[in-house]
Amino acid sequence: MKRILTLAMLMLAAISTAQAAEKYPQRWNYVGASLNNDAGLTKFIDVLKQSKEVGCTHILMPEGGWYNTPDNPAYLARVAKAKAAAKELNLTLIPCVYSLGYSGRYLGADPNLAAGLPVKQVPFVVAGKTAQVDPSLAIDCSAVKPNEDGNIDVELKARPYTHYSIRFTLTKGQYKGDADEMLRISTCKKSDGWKRWVTRTHPISYKEGNKFIAQTTFNTLELDDGVMRLQIMAPCADIKIEPIGAMNMVRRELTPLVVTSEDGKTVYAEGKDYKPFHDPNLMTAPDWTDQPTPGAAPKLLGPAMELTDNSSIKNGQKLLLSYFHAYRIYGDQDEISMEDPKVFDLMERDAANCVKVWGAPGYFMNYDEIRICGWEPTPSGKPMTPGEILAEHVKKGYDLLKKHAPQATIYTWSDMFSPFENAYGPGQGKRYYYLVHDYWNGADKGLPTDTTIMIWAAQNSDDIKFFADRGQQQVLCGYYDTKTDAGMKQNITRWLQFSSGQKGILGFMYTTWGHDYARLKPYFKLLDTADTWYKPTGSAQQKAEGMPQ
C-alpha cells in the first residue's frame, strides 16, 4: 500500500510538472558562474545538475571571463567542459554581455570612461606653485542641532554643482542599520518634494580614538532653491561638510577641464599655465568604502593642480575650475558613460569575444540599474534626455550583437525600459532615478520588439502588459532570496496574478542575487503545485517578501 501511495504521489507530481511545462515551456535559473579556476567550474556544473533536476531548460549566465581571456587555453578548456555538461543535461546557456550598470569590467581598462557628474566654476586658491579647492566653501554646520529623537533634519545653504565630503561623530556608537539609511542629503526644488537624493555612496563608519566617525561624499548638482536638506537618522554631533576638489576627476573629450580667472574672462591653458592635471587615484583610492587604518581617517581631498614655471597664474590668485568626476553608487557600483561613443568599442569587443567563446543561441544585454546619465555633453552637441540616450544606446548594442550573431535571440532586463519600473517620466510624482539628470521615459523606443524581456520586480500587471502590448515575449523572474515558503508563495502569487491573461509569457526564472540555490527545488515545487494553493487576491498588489521597493 505504501508503495502504491508513493507511486501515486510521483505520478501526481509528474502530471503537475507537465501541466506547468505546458503553460510555461521555459524554466530558467540565474547562475553567476566563475570559470577562472577549476573550483568555479565544478560549482557551476553542480548548479547545472540541480537545475536539470527541477526541469530547467535555460541558464542565464553572467560569467564574463571571455572579455579579457578569450584565447586562454585553460579558460577555454573549462568553457568546453561547461558547454559539454549543459549539452548532456539539455540546458541552453545564455551568456550576459554589456557591463553597463556595473561597469568594473570596462573601467578596469580605462577609468576615465566613468560616467561624469559636473562640477561648475568651483573656486581654487593658488598658494605658491599649486592650487587647491578653496576651503572657505565648507558649509557652516555650527547651528545644526539634533531634534527630539537625537537625529538631524535641517535645511542648509549650499553651492550648486560642488563635490563635498560630509563627516560626523556617531554619539551612540557604531551604526547598526543599513549604511544608506543613515544619511540622506536631498536637493533640487524644496517646493517639489526634494526630488534629488544625492548621497548615494555608502557612508562608512569607523573608530577614531574613542569615537565612531561616519563619512561619505556627494555632489549638490542642481540645487535649484539654493538650499539642501540634511537628514541623519542616527544620534550624531560635530558635522563637517567640506569641498573635496578634483577627487575622482575624469578626463576625456566629452568631460573637459576648464580653468579660468575668477572673473571668467581669462581661460588658462593646460601645459602652458598648469601642468597636465588628473587624479592619479581615479577609481582606486582613496576608497572610502573600505575600513581605514584604525585611528586614521581617509583623506577625502583631490589632488592639487601644479603650475608650470612660466605660468601666467599668480600666487594668491583665485581660479574657477569646471570638470566632471566619477561617483560610486552604494559600495560597489561604478557606472560607465552612456554618452561617450568610445564605450561601443568596448561593447563590441565584449560581444565578439562572447560569441567566439560560447557560440550560444542567445545573448543577454545587461542594461540594468543605470544610475548616472545625462550630465555630459553628447557627441553631436544636441541636448538629449536620458531616455533618448538609452533608446539610441540599446539599439546600437542590439545591432552589435546581431552583427556577430545574426541568428541569436536577444534578451534584456525590463527595468530600464518599462515606465512602470525605472523608465518613468516627469509628472508621475517620483524622485529622479538616483543621479540621472532627467528621466528615462522613452527608452523603450530604441528597444527592438523581438528582444525577449526578462521581467522582474513587477509591482502590478501594468508592467507585464506594457511589454505584451509591444508584442514582446517575456520570462517572469521571481524569487529574490526570500527564505520562507510563505515568502515564495507570495512571490509566485504576484507573478501568476499579474501575468494572468497576458500574451507571450514563456516561463519562470529562479532569480537569486546571493547565489543561493537551496530554495531552487522548493520554489519550482510551489510553482508546479500552485493549482492546489494559489488563490488570486488583492493582496498581491502589496509588496511581497524579497521584492524591491
VOFILO-190527 format. One record per residue (C-alpha): residue in one letter; x, y, z. Coordinates in steps of 0.2 Angstrom, whole numbers, plus 5000, padded with zeros to 4 digits. Example, Ala and Ser with C-alpha at 12.3 -4.5 7.8 and 13.67 -1.06 7.14 Angstrom:
% VOFILO-190527
A506249785039
S506849955036
END
This chain:
% VOFILO-190527
M500050005000
K501450125005
R502250084988
I500650124978
L500450284988
T502250334984
L501950294965
A500350394965
M501250544973
L502650534960
M501350524946
L500350674953
A502050774954
A502450724936
I500750774930
S500850944939
T502650974932
A502050934914
Q500551054916
A501751194922
A502851154907
E501451164895
K500951334902
Y502751394904
P503851304892
Q505451384898
R506151364915
W507651474919
N508951484933
Y510051634936
V511851564939
G513351684942
A514751574935
S516551594938
L517651494926
N519351574931
N519851414940
D519351234942
A518351254958
G517251384949
L516951264935
T516451124947
K515251234957
F514451294940
I514251114934
D513451064951
V512151204949
L511851144931
K511450974938
Q510251054951
S509451154938
K509150994927
E508350904942
V506951034944
G506651044925
C507651194920
T507851224901
H508851384901
I510351464912
L510551644912
M512451654915
P513351824920
E515151754918
G516251874909
G517951784908
W517951804889
Y518151984890
N519951984895
T520451804891
P519551744875
D521151644870
N521751574886
P521951384884
A521551344902
Y519951454902
L519351384885
A519651214892
R518451254906
V517151334895
A517251174884
K516851064899
A515451184905
K514651184887
A514850994887
A513950974903
A512551094898
K512350994882
E512250824891
L510950904903
N509950984888
L510151154896
T510351314885
L511651434891
I511351614888
P512851724892
C512751904898
V513652054889
Y513752234891
S514352284908
L513452454909
G512552474926
Y514052384935
S515552434924
G517152374933
R517452254918
Y517652404906
L518352544918
G519752424923
A520452464905
D520052654906
P519452734922
N519252894913
L517652824904
A516752834920
A515152924920
G515453104925
L514553224937
P514853404934
V515753524945
K515453704939
Q516653854942
V517253794959
P518553914967
F520353854969
V521653964978
V523453974972
A524753954985
G526553964978
K526553844963
T525053744967
A523153774968
Q521953684978
V520053694981
D519553844992
P519253785010
S518053935013
L516753835003
A516453725018
I514653735024
D514353815041
C513553675052
S513853765069
A512053795071
V511453625067
K510653545082
P509853375084
N507953355085
E507053275100
D507453105093
G509353155093
N509353145074
I509653285061
D508353365049
V508853535043
E509053645028
L510753725024
K511353845011
A512553764999
R513353794982
P512653704967
Y513753584957
T515053564970
H515953404976
Y515853394995
S516353275009
I515253255025
R515953185041
F515153175058
T515353085075
L514052945080
T513752995098
K512952825102
G514252715094
Q514352615078
Y512852625067
K511952455066
G510752485051
D511052485033
A512352615028
D511152705015
E509852735029
M511052835040
L511152985029
R510153075016
I510553245008
S509253294996
T509253444983
C508353504968
K506753604972
K506153604990
S504453654983
D504453494973
G504753374987
W506653374987
K506653254972
R508553234970
W509453124983
V511253154981
T512153044995
R512252884985
T513952824990
H513852715006
P514452815021
I515752715031
S515952725050
Y517552685059
K518352715075
E519452865078
G520152865096
N518652835107
K517452905094
F516552825079
I516552935064
A515452925048
Q515853005032
T515552995013
T515453114998
F514153194987
N513853324973
T512553454976
L512053454957
E510653574953
L510153644970
D508853744962
D508253844978
G510053874984
V509753754999
M509953575003
R509053465016
L510253365028
Q509453215036
I510553105048
M509552955055
A510752925070
P511153025085
C512753125080
A513753285083
D515253385075
I514653385057
K515853445044
I515453475026
E516953525016
P517453534997
I518553394990
G519153474974
A519653364960
M519553194968
N519053064955
M519053194941
V518853114924
R519753174909
R519153144891
E518453244876
L516653254882
T517153294900
P518453434898
L519353534912
V519153724910
V520253834921
T519854024921
S520254184931
E519054224945
D518054344933
G517954214920
K518754324906
T520454234905
V520554044901
Y522153964906
A522953834895
E523553654901
G525353634898
K525653814897
D524953884913
Y524753724923
K525453554921
P524453414915
F523153394929
H522253224933
D521853124948
P523152984949
N522052894961
L520552894950
M519352744954
T520652664965
A520952774980
P520552854992
D519252714993
W518152775007
T517052615006
D518452515014
Q518852525033
P520352645036
T521852615046
P521252625065
G521452805071
A521752875053
A520352955043
P520352935025
K520853095016
L519453155006
L520353284996
G520853284977
P522553324970
A523253494969
M523453574952
E525353624949
L525853774939
T527153774926
D528753884928
N528154014916
S526354014921
S525354174919
I524454124935
K525054214951
N525254174969
G523754214979
Q522654214964
K520854134964
L520454024949
L518753944944
L518853764939
S517453664929
Y517653474927
F516753314929
H517053174942
A516652994944
Y515552934958
R515252764966
I513452714969
Y513252614986
G514952524989
D515252434973
Q514352514958
D515452614946
E514552674931
I515252704913
S514752844902
M513152824892
E513652974881
D515452934876
P515452834859
K517152754865
V516152644875
F515452554860
D517252494856
L517252404872
M515552334870
E515952264853
R517452184860
D516352104873
A515052044861
A516351974848
N517351884862
C515751814870
V515151744853
K516851674849
V516951584865
W515251524869
G514351514852
A512751524861
P510951534853
G510551684863
Y511451834872
F510851944886
M511152134886
N511452194904
Y510552364903
D510152364921
E510152494936
I511052634926
R511152764939
I512152904932
C511752984915
G511453144906
W512653264913
E513953254900
P513853344883
T513353224869
P514553194854
S513453294842
G513153434855
K511253404853
P510353404870
M509653234874
T508653164888
P509253014897
G507852914889
E508352974872
I510152924876
L509752754881
A508552724867
E509952764855
H511152664865
V510152504866
K509852504848
K511752514844
G512052374857
Y510752264849
D511552294832
L513252254838
L512652084844
K511752044828
K513252094818
H514251954827
A512751834830
P511451874817
Q510351724821
A510451744840
T508951784852
I509251944861
Y508751964879
T508752104892
W508052154909
S506452254910
D506852394922
M507752524911
F506352514898
S504752504907
P503852664913
F503152564927
E504952524933
N506452644931
A505852724914
Y504552834922
G504453014916
P504053184924
G502353214931
Q502253044939
G502653114956
K504353014958
R506053074963
Y507453074949
Y508152904947
Y509752904958
L510953034950
V510153034932
H510053214926
D508253194920
Y507053044917
W507252884907
N505552894899
G505552844881
A507052724882
D505952584875
K505852674858
G507552604854
L507252434860
P506852314846
T505252224849
D506052054845
T507052074861
T506451954874
I506152034891
M506751964907
I505452054918
W505752074937
A505052174952
A503352194943
Q502352304955
N500752274946
S500052204930
D500352364920
D502252324919
I501952154910
K500552224899
F501752364893
F502852234885
A501452124880
D500652264870
R502352294862
G502252114855
Q503752064866
Q503951894874
Q504351884892
V505151774906
L504451804924
C505951824935
G505451784953
Y506251734970
Y507551864976
D508251764990
T506751755002
K507051615015
T505251565019
D503951465009
A502751605013
G503851725005
M504051614990
K502151594989
Q501851774990
N503151804976
I502351674965
T500651734968
R501151904962
W501851844946
L500351724942
Q499151864946
F500052004936
S500351894921
S498551814920
G497851834903
Q499451914896
K500151854879
G501951804876
I502451734894
L503751604890
G504151544908
F504851574925
M506651614931
Y507351574949
T508251734952
T509551734966
W510651884969
G511551794983
H512051634973
D510851534985
Y510151384976
A509551294992
R507751364988
L507851314969
K506951154971
P505551214984
Y505251364973
F504851264957
K503951144968
L502751284974
L502551344956
D502151164950
T500851144963
A500151314963
D498451254957
T498251174975
W498651334985
Y498551484973
K497151604976
P497151774967
T496851914979
G497052094980
S498552064992
A499652034978
Q499652224975
Q500652234991
K502552224992
A503052044993
E504451975004
G506051994994
M505352114981
P506252284980
Q505452454985
END
